[in-house]
Amino acid sequence: MTGENMRTDLFDFDLPPERIALRPMVPRDAARLLVVRPGAPLEDRIVRDLPDLLQPGDQLVVNDTRVIAAQLTGRRLGGAVEPRIEATLIKRLDGSRWQALVKPAKRLSPGDVVRFGNEGRVCLLGNLDGEVESKGEAGEVVFAFAFHGPILDQAIEDVGATPLPPYIASKREPDAQDARDYQTMFAASEGAVAAPTAGLHFTPELEARLAARGIAIRRITLHVGAGTFLPVKSEDTEGHRMHAEWGTMSAATVDALNAARAAGKRIVAVGTTSLRLLESATGEDGRLKPFAGETSIFITPGYRFRAVDVLMTNFHLPRSTLFMLVAAFCGLDEMKAAYAHAIASGYRFYSYGDASLLVRAAETA
């Protein structure tokens, strides 16, 4: 953990259920944008205003991960009873093996085979068999699938569904529109089971206007895991074990960002996933280094930011690691006041909701 040990209930707040967005804004850059500058009044803008709120030479860093169709439904093969199995793929282990969260996990044992598929479809790729290799204590299962590599990726795409966050999926069924809506325009590298949601607000028109103002967009990859939705259940932050996510940042991107910082320009992280990878890739000397591997960085108040000056991010769940991160970035009192304003002003929360633009507490730009 990086930051001070703090009581979890300090990060709690009441959110009326009607503030949770069930669909995104159309067009995407029409979403509202709350600008939070420590020591300055809150500012109500829209995402389309972003080029005017940033400075020429700022480096906008986006996450180009692509959400896979990670929600699988199937039945255990063999025996008199074939229980319905629901699995959410959460981590690729190699070319044919995935770790998954399964319900009901108690109905499965190592060696069992689950046939996932679209019931009623008769083509060969309408089914995907996975053998249970091992089980964990929290309902996680390792599946060894019958296919490998790109063929397995295609089979998952064919039989799976978009894994909407639980706070949306509990209110309505996922549909074909979500397969488009829950993917950013930057999505390229497959492997996430949740979208880097700040990136959902971008459109080609907004990208062109940012470029015209001299604001570069740099792409990095962090495959967002299912743990991003989980509230912190321990009584203090020290008791929470952060999930690990795989990321990569190229030498060319690192060189561009280091050069911009040396010239006095700012790094603007689009989303907490981009911020976490940028901070993980930055040394004590403040210089970024190429990165390829897992990060489980857990940022709480008291953390000293080394890379990111400005953060664009959606509105997060109470007691979540993400609300703790924004509290570390701008100050807990500042963010509680900002969230209270957002709730009172009708801002839309969570993955399909509105956004905030946060200037780091050490800055007053």
N, C-alpha and C positions, 0 to 999 in steps of 0.2 A: 504494500500500500504506500502511496505517496501523499503526504499531507498529515494533518493532525488527526488523532483519534477523537471522534465526536459522537454524541448521542444521535441515533438515527431519527428520533422524533423531532429534532430540530428542523428536519427537511420535509416535514409533513405540511400539507395544506388541503383545504376542502375544495374539491372541483365538482361543480354541478354536472351531472351526466350529460345534459344537453349541450355542453361545451365541447364534447368529443365529436370531431368531424368524421362522418361516415363516407364521404366522397370528397375528392379534391376540388379546388376551385378550377373553373374553366374561363379563360385560359389560365395556365398554371402560374404565370407571373402576375396575375391579378390578386393573389393572396395578400393579406395584410402583413406589414412588417413593423414590429415595435423596435425602435432604436433606443438602446440603453447605453448611455455614457455616464460613468460614475461622476457625480457632482453636478450633472446637468439635468434639465427636465426631460422626462420621457417624451419620445417623439413618435406619433402615429403616422406611418407611411405605408406604401405598398411595395411589393418586391420589384416592380417595374422601375422604382426609383433608385435601385441599387447602384447604377453607374454614377449617379450624382452624389451618392453618400460615400463613395470610395474615391481614392486619389489616383491620378495617373502614375503608373509604375507599381501599384499594389499588385501582389501575386495572389490570385484566387486559386485555392487548392481544392479540387473536387475528387470524390471517390468514384472510380469507374467500375466498381463491382457490379455484377449482374445477378439479380435474384433468380434462383432456380425454382422449378415447380416442386418444392420440397415436401408438399403435403400428400402423403400416399395413403390409400385405403385398400385393404385386401383381406384375405382369409387364410388362416392356418390350414395347411393341407394334411390330410390323413386323419384317421379316427372318426368316430361317429359324429362328433361335434366340431364344426369348423367356425370358431368365433371370428367375428369381424374385428379386424386389427386396424388401428389408426396410427400412422407413424409420421413424424416430422424429422426429416434429415437435418442434422445440425452440424456435422463435421465430416469432411472427406478424409479418409485415412490413407487410401492409395487408389489405384485405378479401378478396383472392383469393390472396395469396402467403405462403408459409411457408418458413422455413429448416428443413432436416431433416438428420439424420445418416443416412447410407445405407450399406447393405451389400448386394452389393459395389459400391461407388461407381465402380470402374474400368470397369464394364460400361455406364455411362451417359455420354452426351455432351450438350452443350447442343442443344436441339431435339428430343431424344428424348421420347416420351410414355410414361408408366407408368400402367397401369390398375390401381388399387387396388380391392379389393373382397372380399366374402365369396364364395369360390368355391362354386358350387352354388346360390347364390341367383339368382332370375330376375327380381326386381323391378328397376325402373329405378335406384332409389337403391342398388341392390346394388353399383354400380360408381362409382368416382370417378377421373377422368382428371387427371393432373398433367403439365405440360410442364416439362422441365428447362430452366431459364432460365440458370443459371450453376453452376459447381462451384468449391469451395475445395480447399485442399491437404490438409485433415484428414478428408476423407470427407463434408464438408457440401455440400448441394445446395440451391439455391433452386428450389422448385416453384411454377409459376403454374397454379392449378387452374381447372377448367372452371366451377365455381360461385363465388359471391361472397356475402360477408356471412353472414346467418343461415342461408341455404340451404347454404352450404359447411359451417358449423358442424354442421348436422344431418347432412349427408352423412358428415363425419368421425366423428360419433357412431355412425352406422349401420354404417360399414365398419371402424372402428378398434377397438382393444382397449386395455385399461388398461396403461399402461407401467410394469410393476413394476420396482423397482430391480434391477440386475444380480445382486446377491448373493442375491436371492430367485428371480429368473427362471432363474438357472443351476441351481437345485435342484428346481424344479417348474414346471409349466405354469401360466400365469395362467388363472383361470376366472371364472365369473359372480359368485362370492362376492367376488372382488377388486374388482369394479366398485362394490360397496357398501362393503367394508372399507377401501378405499384412498381414502376421501373423508371429510372431516371434517363434523360436523354444521353447521358454519358456512359450508360451501362454497356460494358464490353467484355469484362473478364468474369466468367461464370463461377459461382461458388458461394454467394450469400444466401441466407435463409430469411433475411429481413432487409428492407431497402435502407440505403443511407438517405433518410427522408428530407434533409435540407436540400438535397440535389433535385428533388421532385419539382421544385419551383421554377426550374430553369427552362427556357425555350430558346430555339435558334435565334429569334429576334433579340432576346435579352443578351445572348452571347455575342451577337454582332455589335450591339450598342456598347457592351463592355470593351470589346476589342477596339472600337472607334475612339474610346476615351483613353486608350493606352493601358488597359488593365489585362494582364495575361491570365489565362486559365491553364493551370498545370494539373495533370492527372496522376493520381496514385491509386493503389488498390488495397482495401481492407475488407475481407469477406466477413460481413456482419453475421454474428451468431444469434441463436434464439435467446441467449442469456441477456441480451439487451433489453428485453421486456420485463425481466424479473425484478420485483421490489427487493430491497434489502431487508431481510427478516431478522437479522441479529440486532441486539439492542444498541450496539455501537458499531462504528464503521470498521474498527479493527477486526471484528468478528466475521466480516464478509469476505468470501473468496471470489475473486473476480474471474470471469470466464476468459479463456484465451481465444484470440482470433488471429488468423493468418493474414499478413500484409506484405506488400512489396513497394519499394520506391526506387526508381532508376537513378543511375549516376548523373544522367543528363538533367533530370528534374532537380536533383540535389544541387548541381552546379548552378542552375538558373536561380534557385531560391537563395543560395548563399551569396551569389553576386548581387541580387536585389537587396538583400539585407545589408551587405557591405556598402551599398549606395544609399542607405537610409530609407529604403522602401519597406512596406509592411507585408507580412504574410497573413492572409485572410483565409481561415479554414472554413470550408463549406461542410458543416456537420461535425458532430462530436467524433465520428469515426475518423475523419481526416485529421482532426486535432490530435487524437490519441496516437495515430501513427506518426505524425510529425514530431510530437513530443518524445515518442519512443526512439526516434531516429536521431535525436539531437544530443550531442555530448555536453559535458559540464562547461565546455568552452563556448557553447552557444552555436556551434557549427553543426549543420546537418550532415549525416553520412548515409550512403546507400543502405537500404534495409531489405532483407528478405527473411521472413521467419514469423514466429508468433509473438504477440504482445498481450499481456494481461494487466497493463498499467491501469491503476485505479486512482483517479484524481479527486482529492477532497480538499476543502479549505486548508490553507497553509502550504499547498504545493507551489513551487516557484516555476512559473512558465518560462521556457527557454526559447521556444520557436514561434508561437502564435500570438499575434497582436490583436486580431479581430476575429470573432466567431459568428457565423450565421448558422442558426439552429432553430428547430421547431420547439414547441412547448412540451415539456416532459412530465412524466408521472411523479406524483408525490413519493417521497422516500426512495426514488430510483437513483442509481449511480450517475445517471445523466443530469439530474437536477443537482446532485452534489458537485458535479463537474462545473456547471454554469455558476454555482455559488462560489466555487473556488476562483473562477475567472473574473467575476464582477463583484463579489462580496455577497454573503448570505442575506443581509438586510436589504441590499439593493435588489437582489433577485426576488425576494419575497414581495417587495413593493411592486416590482415590475409585473409579477404574476397576478397580484391582486388587481392591478390596473387592467391587465389583459382579461381577467375573468369578468370584471365589472363592465368592461367595454365591449364584450361580446366576441373577443378573439376565439378562433377555433383551435382546439388542442390536438396534439399527438400526430401520428404519421401523415394523415391527410389534412392536417390543420395549417394554421398560419405560421409565420416565422418571426424570429427576433434577430437583430443585429447587435452584437455585444462588443463593446470596446473594453479591452482589458483594464482592470482597476489601476494598473500602473500608468496607463495612458489617459490623456484627456483630449485626444484628437477628434 
